[in-house]
Amino acid sequence: MPNLRISEAAALLGVSDDSVRRWIDQGRLAAITLDNGRKGVAGTELAAFAQQLSESAEPGVTVAASARNRMKGIVTRVVKDGVMAQVDMQAGPFRIVSLMSRESAEELGLEVGSVAVASIKSTHVVVEIPEA
């Protein structure tokens, strides 16, 4: 299972290192001690925490936005059946769901807590700018 430095956890959640440290100090996020003696976060713990954040987060005010086509995140769920796999990721405030072959998911070693990059290609992308 992957263990992450505080800076890595912060980048995956789209927040500052100080926010992650504050959540650890408040008991909202459990810390572990890494091999180098510094604080870190277990990948599975971060994945669960990322899901909690996404469920309670308000979308906020948007002036203009467009998703980038490569988003680094953390795997929060993997569901496999005989042929296919559904992989859920949290990339900052964004939930990304990918459907792939079971074989691909296994070859990539995808499991809850894994760090991954979603490359998004679509023939139909909606970009919106809300009224001010």
Buried (B, 14 or more C-beta within 10 A) or exposed (E): EBBBBBEBBBBBBBBEBEBBBEBBEEEEBEBEEBEEEEBBBBBBBBBBBBBEBBEEEEEEEEEEEEEEEEBBBBBBBBEBEEEBBBBBBBBBBEBBEBEBEBEEBEEBEBBBBBBBEBEEEEEEEEEEEEEE
